[in-house]
Amino acid sequence: MQRDGTPHRTMRGVCHPHWRAMKAMVWMVATTIGGALGWWAGAFVGIFTSVSLSAVGSGIALYYAQRLANEYLP
């Protein structure tokens, strides 16, 4: 929402102010799941591998969550 109270304009039309919060929630849930899966996969090797794979899993999940949110949310 802009300072004057009007909704943002996008290429697809008017963006409802709650869509931005919905996108952020999708990103947060996806990075949490991706990080947990990476941690689980790395736990079989050691703590450093867990941390590394958790970061990689979060990044990959965030990438696909952004693509999904941009495709299906305005």
Biopython code that builds the backbone (N, CA, C, O; Angstrom):
import numpy as np
from Bio.PDB.StructureBuilder import StructureBuilder

atoms = [
    (1, "MET", "N", (0.838, -1.157, 0.000)),
    (1, "MET", "CA", (0.000, 0.000, 0.000)),
    (1, "MET", "C", (0.899, 1.241, 0.000)),
    (1, "MET", "O", (1.916, 1.295, 0.693)),
    (2, "GLN", "N", (0.503, 2.215, -0.781)),
    (2, "GLN", "CA", (1.298, 3.428, -0.870)),
    (2, "GLN", "C", (0.976, 4.348, 0.293)),
    (2, "GLN", "O", (0.040, 4.100, 1.053)),
    (3, "ARG", "N", (1.748, 5.399, 0.425)),
    (3, "ARG", "CA", (1.567, 6.301, 1.567)),
    (3, "ARG", "C", (0.204, 6.975, 1.581)),
    (3, "ARG", "O", (-0.331, 7.265, 2.651)),
    (4, "ASP", "N", (-0.359, 7.227, 0.417)),
    (4, "ASP", "CA", (-1.662, 7.896, 0.372)),
    (4, "ASP", "C", (-2.829, 6.924, 0.564)),
    (4, "ASP", "O", (-3.988, 7.332, 0.505)),
    (5, "GLY", "N", (-2.533, 5.648, 0.791)),
    (5, "GLY", "CA", (-3.569, 4.668, 1.070)),
    (5, "GLY", "C", (-4.060, 3.913, -0.146)),
    (5, "GLY", "O", (-4.902, 3.024, -0.011)),
    (6, "THR", "N", (-3.565, 4.233, -1.324)),
    (6, "THR", "CA", (-3.996, 3.514, -2.523)),
    (6, "THR", "C", (-3.159, 2.250, -2.691)),
    (6, "THR", "O", (-1.988, 2.220, -2.312)),
    (7, "PRO", "N", (-3.762, 1.210, -3.258)),
    (7, "PRO", "CA", (-3.001, -0.027, -3.464)),
    (7, "PRO", "C", (-1.928, 0.142, -4.530)),
    (7, "PRO", "O", (-2.021, 1.014, -5.395)),
    (8, "HIS", "N", (-0.896, -0.715, -4.451)),
    (8, "HIS", "CA", (0.166, -0.700, -5.450)),
    (8, "HIS", "C", (-0.383, -1.113, -6.802)),
    (8, "HIS", "O", (-1.321, -1.906, -6.886)),
    (9, "ARG", "N", (0.204, -0.574, -7.860)),
    (9, "ARG", "CA", (-0.144, -0.992, -9.216)),
    (9, "ARG", "C", (0.914, -1.986, -9.683)),
    (9, "ARG", "O", (2.107, -1.764, -9.476)),
    (10, "THR", "N", (0.495, -3.054, -10.298)),
    (10, "THR", "CA", (1.419, -4.020, -10.869)),
    (10, "THR", "C", (1.089, -4.188, -12.343)),
    (10, "THR", "O", (0.132, -3.596, -12.840)),
    (11, "MET", "N", (1.877, -4.990, -13.039)),
    (11, "MET", "CA", (1.600, -5.239, -14.444)),
    (11, "MET", "C", (0.296, -6.008, -14.621)),
    (11, "MET", "O", (-0.339, -5.925, -15.673)),
    (12, "ARG", "N", (-0.097, -6.744, -13.612)),
    (12, "ARG", "CA", (-1.335, -7.521, -13.688)),
    (12, "ARG", "C", (-2.536, -6.751, -13.163)),
    (12, "ARG", "O", (-3.659, -7.252, -13.229)),
    (13, "GLY", "N", (-2.334, -5.576, -12.655)),
    (13, "GLY", "CA", (-3.437, -4.788, -12.114)),
    (13, "GLY", "C", (-3.104, -4.270, -10.733)),
    (13, "GLY", "O", (-1.942, -4.011, -10.421)),
    (14, "VAL", "N", (-4.128, -4.120, -9.906)),
    (14, "VAL", "CA", (-3.958, -3.584, -8.559)),
    (14, "VAL", "C", (-3.580, -4.707, -7.612)),
    (14, "VAL", "O", (-4.211, -5.764, -7.617)),
    (15, "CYS", "N", (-2.566, -4.491, -6.808)),
    (15, "CYS", "CA", (-2.091, -5.488, -5.849)),
    (15, "CYS", "C", (-2.704, -5.200, -4.482)),
    (15, "CYS", "O", (-2.517, -4.118, -3.926)),
    (16, "HIS", "N", (-3.428, -6.160, -3.952)),
    (16, "HIS", "CA", (-4.015, -6.008, -2.627)),
    (16, "HIS", "C", (-2.891, -5.995, -1.593)),
    (16, "HIS", "O", (-1.926, -6.746, -1.734)),
    (17, "PRO", "N", (-2.993, -5.167, -0.563)),
    (17, "PRO", "CA", (-1.883, -5.067, 0.408)),
    (17, "PRO", "C", (-1.577, -6.371, 1.144)),
    (17, "PRO", "O", (-0.454, -6.558, 1.612)),
    (18, "HIS", "N", (-2.541, -7.266, 1.254)),
    (18, "HIS", "CA", (-2.290, -8.520, 1.973)),
    (18, "HIS", "C", (-1.531, -9.531, 1.125)),
    (18, "HIS", "O", (-1.005, -10.503, 1.667)),
    (19, "TRP", "N", (-1.459, -9.333, -0.190)),
    (19, "TRP", "CA", (-0.738, -10.270, -1.040)),
    (19, "TRP", "C", (0.753, -10.262, -0.724)),
    (19, "TRP", "O", (1.408, -11.302, -0.794)),
    (20, "ARG", "N", (1.288, -9.104, -0.380)),
    (20, "ARG", "CA", (2.712, -9.029, -0.035)),
    (20, "ARG", "C", (3.002, -9.856, 1.214)),
    (20, "ARG", "O", (4.012, -10.556, 1.280)),
    (21, "ALA", "N", (2.117, -9.772, 2.197)),
    (21, "ALA", "CA", (2.283, -10.566, 3.416)),
    (21, "ALA", "C", (2.117, -12.054, 3.113)),
    (21, "ALA", "O", (2.797, -12.890, 3.708)),
    (22, "MET", "N", (1.217, -12.384, 2.195)),
    (22, "MET", "CA", (1.018, -13.780, 1.823)),
    (22, "MET", "C", (2.256, -14.334, 1.126)),
    (22, "MET", "O", (2.645, -15.475, 1.375)),
    (23, "LYS", "N", (2.877, -13.540, 0.257)),
    (23, "LYS", "CA", (4.115, -13.969, -0.397)),
    (23, "LYS", "C", (5.211, -14.199, 0.637)),
    (23, "LYS", "O", (5.943, -15.185, 0.560)),
    (24, "ALA", "N", (5.322, -13.301, 1.593)),
    (24, "ALA", "CA", (6.342, -13.449, 2.629)),
    (24, "ALA", "C", (6.107, -14.711, 3.446)),
    (24, "ALA", "O", (7.058, -15.383, 3.845)),
    (25, "MET", "N", (4.840, -15.035, 3.695)),
    (25, "MET", "CA", (4.541, -16.251, 4.450)),
    (25, "MET", "C", (4.916, -17.499, 3.645)),
    (25, "MET", "O", (5.446, -18.461, 4.199)),
    (26, "VAL", "N", (4.640, -17.479, 2.343)),
    (26, "VAL", "CA", (5.022, -18.608, 1.486)),
    (26, "VAL", "C", (6.536, -18.782, 1.512)),
    (26, "VAL", "O", (7.032, -19.901, 1.634)),
    (27, "TRP", "N", (7.268, -17.679, 1.399)),
    (27, "TRP", "CA", (8.735, -17.743, 1.415)),
    (27, "TRP", "C", (9.241, -18.300, 2.738)),
    (27, "TRP", "O", (10.152, -19.127, 2.758)),
    (28, "MET", "N", (8.649, -17.846, 3.851)),
    (28, "MET", "CA", (9.105, -18.272, 5.166)),
    (28, "MET", "C", (8.856, -19.770, 5.385)),
    (28, "MET", "O", (9.725, -20.488, 5.882)),
    (29, "VAL", "N", (7.671, -20.224, 5.011)),
    (29, "VAL", "CA", (7.351, -21.645, 5.181)),
    (29, "VAL", "C", (8.270, -22.501, 4.313)),
    (29, "VAL", "O", (8.777, -23.528, 4.764)),
    (30, "ALA", "N", (8.484, -22.076, 3.068)),
    (30, "ALA", "CA", (9.335, -22.844, 2.158)),
    (30, "ALA", "C", (10.776, -22.906, 2.653)),
    (30, "ALA", "O", (11.391, -23.972, 2.614)),
    (31, "THR", "N", (11.328, -21.784, 3.117)),
    (31, "THR", "CA", (12.706, -21.810, 3.595)),
    (31, "THR", "C", (12.837, -22.643, 4.872)),
    (31, "THR", "O", (13.867, -23.279, 5.092)),
    (32, "THR", "N", (11.818, -22.643, 5.698)),
    (32, "THR", "CA", (11.843, -23.476, 6.899)),
    (32, "THR", "C", (11.865, -24.956, 6.535)),
    (32, "THR", "O", (12.645, -25.732, 7.086)),
    (33, "ILE", "N", (11.004, -25.333, 5.607)),
    (33, "ILE", "CA", (10.962, -26.741, 5.179)),
    (33, "ILE", "C", (12.252, -27.128, 4.466)),
    (33, "ILE", "O", (12.803, -28.200, 4.715)),
    (34, "GLY", "N", (12.737, -26.256, 3.575)),
    (34, "GLY", "CA", (13.983, -26.545, 2.868)),
    (34, "GLY", "C", (15.167, -26.660, 3.802)),
    (34, "GLY", "O", (16.010, -27.542, 3.637)),
    (35, "GLY", "N", (15.236, -25.775, 4.783)),
    (35, "GLY", "CA", (16.323, -25.831, 5.755)),
    (35, "GLY", "C", (16.251, -27.075, 6.623)),
    (35, "GLY", "O", (17.277, -27.678, 6.940)),
    (36, "ALA", "N", (15.037, -27.462, 7.010)),
    (36, "ALA", "CA", (14.878, -28.664, 7.831)),
    (36, "ALA", "C", (15.278, -29.918, 7.048)),
    (36, "ALA", "O", (15.928, -30.811, 7.590)),
    (37, "LEU", "N", (14.888, -29.980, 5.776)),
    (37, "LEU", "CA", (15.273, -31.129, 4.963)),
    (37, "LEU", "C", (16.781, -31.191, 4.764)),
    (37, "LEU", "O", (17.377, -32.268, 4.804)),
    (38, "GLY", "N", (17.395, -30.029, 4.550)),
    (38, "GLY", "CA", (18.847, -29.994, 4.420)),
    (38, "GLY", "C", (19.544, -30.402, 5.704)),
    (38, "GLY", "O", (20.542, -31.122, 5.670)),
    (39, "TRP", "N", (19.030, -29.952, 6.822)),
    (39, "TRP", "CA", (19.609, -30.324, 8.111)),
    (39, "TRP", "C", (19.486, -31.827, 8.335)),
    (39, "TRP", "O", (20.435, -32.476, 8.777)),
    (40, "TRP", "N", (18.309, -32.378, 8.027)),
    (40, "TRP", "CA", (18.096, -33.810, 8.200)),
    (40, "TRP", "C", (19.060, -34.616, 7.325)),
    (40, "TRP", "O", (19.640, -35.604, 7.775)),
    (41, "ALA", "N", (19.224, -34.185, 6.075)),
    (41, "ALA", "CA", (20.107, -34.904, 5.162)),
    (41, "ALA", "C", (21.568, -34.821, 5.615)),
    (41, "ALA", "O", (22.313, -35.792, 5.484)),
    (42, "GLY", "N", (21.979, -33.666, 6.145)),
    (42, "GLY", "CA", (23.360, -33.495, 6.576)),
    (42, "GLY", "C", (23.662, -34.097, 7.931)),
    (42, "GLY", "O", (24.827, -34.301, 8.269)),
    (43, "ALA", "N", (22.638, -34.384, 8.710)),
    (43, "ALA", "CA", (22.847, -34.911, 10.060)),
    (43, "ALA", "C", (23.488, -36.287, 10.057)),
    (43, "ALA", "O", (24.080, -36.700, 11.054)),
    (44, "PHE", "N", (23.377, -36.990, 8.957)),
    (44, "PHE", "CA", (23.986, -38.318, 8.888)),
    (44, "PHE", "C", (25.509, -38.232, 8.802)),
    (44, "PHE", "O", (26.205, -39.198, 9.111)),
    (45, "VAL", "N", (26.029, -37.066, 8.381)),
    (45, "VAL", "CA", (27.474, -36.907, 8.207)),
    (45, "VAL", "C", (28.090, -36.187, 9.392)),
    (45, "VAL", "O", (29.052, -36.675, 9.987)),
    (46, "GLY", "N", (27.536, -35.016, 9.743)),
    (46, "GLY", "CA", (28.089, -34.246, 10.854)),
    (46, "GLY", "C", (27.449, -32.868, 10.943)),
    (46, "GLY", "O", (26.609, -32.506, 10.119)),
    (47, "ILE", "N", (27.854, -32.111, 11.948)),
    (47, "ILE", "CA", (27.232, -30.807, 12.201)),
    (47, "ILE", "C", (27.553, -29.794, 11.105)),
    (47, "ILE", "O", (26.672, -29.037, 10.696)),
    (48, "PHE", "N", (28.787, -29.764, 10.627)),
    (48, "PHE", "CA", (29.144, -28.810, 9.578)),
    (48, "PHE", "C", (28.368, -29.093, 8.298)),
    (48, "PHE", "O", (27.915, -28.168, 7.623)),
    (49, "THR", "N", (28.219, -30.347, 7.971)),
    (49, "THR", "CA", (27.449, -30.729, 6.790)),
    (49, "THR", "C", (25.979, -30.370, 6.976)),
    (49, "THR", "O", (25.318, -29.952, 6.025)),
    (50, "SER", "N", (25.467, -30.528, 8.178)),
    (50, "SER", "CA", (24.079, -30.158, 8.463)),
    (50, "SER", "C", (23.842, -28.675, 8.239)),
    (50, "SER", "O", (22.859, -28.286, 7.609)),
    (51, "VAL", "N", (24.735, -27.852, 8.751)),
    (51, "VAL", "CA", (24.592, -26.404, 8.590)),
    (51, "VAL", "C", (24.694, -26.018, 7.125)),
    (51, "VAL", "O", (23.920, -25.196, 6.636)),
    (52, "SER", "N", (25.645, -26.610, 6.431)),
    (52, "SER", "CA", (25.838, -26.282, 5.015)),
    (52, "SER", "C", (24.640, -26.693, 4.176)),
    (52, "SER", "O", (24.146, -25.901, 3.372)),
    (53, "LEU", "N", (24.168, -27.915, 4.352)),
    (53, "LEU", "CA", (23.027, -28.371, 3.570)),
    (53, "LEU", "C", (21.737, -27.657, 3.961)),
    (53, "LEU", "O", (20.828, -27.516, 3.143)),
    (54, "SER", "N", (21.660, -27.213, 5.195)),
    (54, "SER", "CA", (20.503, -26.426, 5.613)),
    (54, "SER", "C", (20.459, -25.094, 4.874)),
    (54, "SER", "O", (19.395, -24.654, 4.438)),
    (55, "ALA", "N", (21.608, -24.458, 4.735)),
    (55, "ALA", "CA", (21.668, -23.191, 3.995)),
    (55, "ALA", "C", (21.352, -23.404, 2.515)),
    (55, "ALA", "O", (20.625, -22.617, 1.908)),
    (56, "VAL", "N", (21.895, -24.458, 1.950)),
    (56, "VAL", "CA", (21.625, -24.763, 0.540)),
    (56, "VAL", "C", (20.148, -25.090, 0.345)),
    (56, "VAL", "O", (19.530, -24.610, -0.605)),
    (57, "GLY", "N", (19.585, -25.889, 1.219)),
    (57, "GLY", "CA", (18.167, -26.242, 1.128)),
    (57, "GLY", "C", (17.263, -25.031, 1.270)),
    (57, "GLY", "O", (16.254, -24.921, 0.574)),
    (58, "SER", "N", (17.618, -24.121, 2.170)),
    (58, "SER", "CA", (16.834, -22.902, 2.330)),
    (58, "SER", "C", (16.891, -22.037, 1.076)),
    (58, "SER", "O", (15.880, -21.480, 0.649)),
    (59, "GLY", "N", (18.071, -21.932, 0.497)),
    (59, "GLY", "CA", (18.214, -21.131, -0.712)),
    (59, "GLY", "C", (17.443, -21.695, -1.891)),
    (59, "GLY", "O", (16.790, -20.955, -2.627)),
    (60, "ILE", "N", (17.519, -22.994, -2.066)),
    (60, "ILE", "CA", (16.784, -23.630, -3.166)),
    (60, "ILE", "C", (15.277, -23.496, -2.942)),
    (60, "ILE", "O", (14.529, -23.205, -3.875)),
    (61, "ALA", "N", (14.844, -23.706, -1.721)),
    (61, "ALA", "CA", (13.421, -23.576, -1.414)),
    (61, "ALA", "C", (12.938, -22.141, -1.619)),
    (61, "ALA", "O", (11.829, -21.928, -2.110)),
    (62, "LEU", "N", (13.751, -21.163, -1.251)),
    (62, "LEU", "CA", (13.366, -19.768, -1.443)),
    (62, "LEU", "C", (13.236, -19.439, -2.924)),
    (62, "LEU", "O", (12.307, -18.737, -3.322)),
    (63, "TYR", "N", (14.147, -19.934, -3.736)),
    (63, "TYR", "CA", (14.094, -19.697, -5.173)),
    (63, "TYR", "C", (12.775, -20.204, -5.765)),
    (63, "TYR", "O", (12.090, -19.485, -6.492)),
    (64, "TYR", "N", (12.433, -21.446, -5.442)),
    (64, "TYR", "CA", (11.212, -22.020, -5.994)),
    (64, "TYR", "C", (9.952, -21.412, -5.369)),
    (64, "TYR", "O", (8.920, -21.320, -6.034)),
    (65, "ALA", "N", (10.024, -21.001, -4.114)),
    (65, "ALA", "CA", (8.878, -20.342, -3.487)),
    (65, "ALA", "C", (8.619, -18.987, -4.136)),
    (65, "ALA", "O", (7.463, -18.605, -4.321)),
    (66, "GLN", "N", (9.668, -18.261, -4.483)),
    (66, "GLN", "CA", (9.481, -16.988, -5.168)),
    (66, "GLN", "C", (8.877, -17.196, -6.542)),
    (66, "GLN", "O", (7.996, -16.441, -6.953)),
    (67, "ARG", "N", (9.338, -18.210, -7.256)),
    (67, "ARG", "CA", (8.761, -18.502, -8.575)),
    (67, "ARG", "C", (7.286, -18.880, -8.431)),
    (67, "ARG", "O", (6.451, -18.428, -9.214)),
    (68, "LEU", "N", (6.966, -19.699, -7.444)),
    (68, "LEU", "CA", (5.597, -20.110, -7.228)),
    (68, "LEU", "C", (4.721, -18.913, -6.853)),
    (68, "LEU", "O", (3.630, -18.743, -7.398)),
    (69, "ALA", "N", (5.195, -18.092, -5.928)),
    (69, "ALA", "CA", (4.411, -16.939, -5.480)),
    (69, "ALA", "C", (4.214, -15.931, -6.600)),
    (69, "ALA", "O", (3.128, -15.366, -6.727)),
    (70, "ASN", "N", (5.226, -15.693, -7.409)),
    (70, "ASN", "CA", (5.087, -14.743, -8.510)),
    (70, "ASN", "C", (4.153, -15.266, -9.592)),
    (70, "ASN", "O", (3.517, -14.487, -10.303)),
    (71, "GLU", "N", (4.074, -16.581, -9.713)),
    (71, "GLU", "CA", (3.204, -17.170, -10.726)),
    (71, "GLU", "C", (1.739, -17.158, -10.305)),
    (71, "GLU", "O", (0.858, -16.859, -11.111)),
    (72, "TYR", "N", (1.482, -17.485, -9.037)),
    (72, "TYR", "CA", (0.110, -17.679, -8.591)),
    (72, "TYR", "C", (-0.455, -16.561, -7.741)),
    (72, "TYR", "O", (-1.674, -16.488, -7.580)),
    (73, "LEU", "N", (0.362, -15.696, -7.195)),
    (73, "LEU", "CA", (-0.138, -14.556, -6.424)),
    (73, "LEU", "C", (0.157, -13.279, -7.230)),
    (73, "LEU", "O", (1.200, -13.179, -7.876)),
    (74, "PRO", "N", (-0.747, -12.325, -7.190)),
    (74, "PRO", "CA", (-0.509, -11.094, -7.994)),
    (74, "PRO", "C", (0.616, -10.249, -7.489)),
    (74, "PRO", "O", (0.911, -9.204, -8.069)),
]
sb = StructureBuilder()
sb.init_structure("model")
sb.init_model(0)
sb.init_chain("A")
sb.init_seg("    ")
for serial, (resi, resn, name, xyz) in enumerate(atoms, 1):
    if name == "N":
        sb.init_residue(resn, " ", resi, " ")
    sb.init_atom(name, np.array(xyz, "f"), 0.0, 1.0, " ", f" {name:<3s}", serial, name[0])
structure = sb.get_structure()
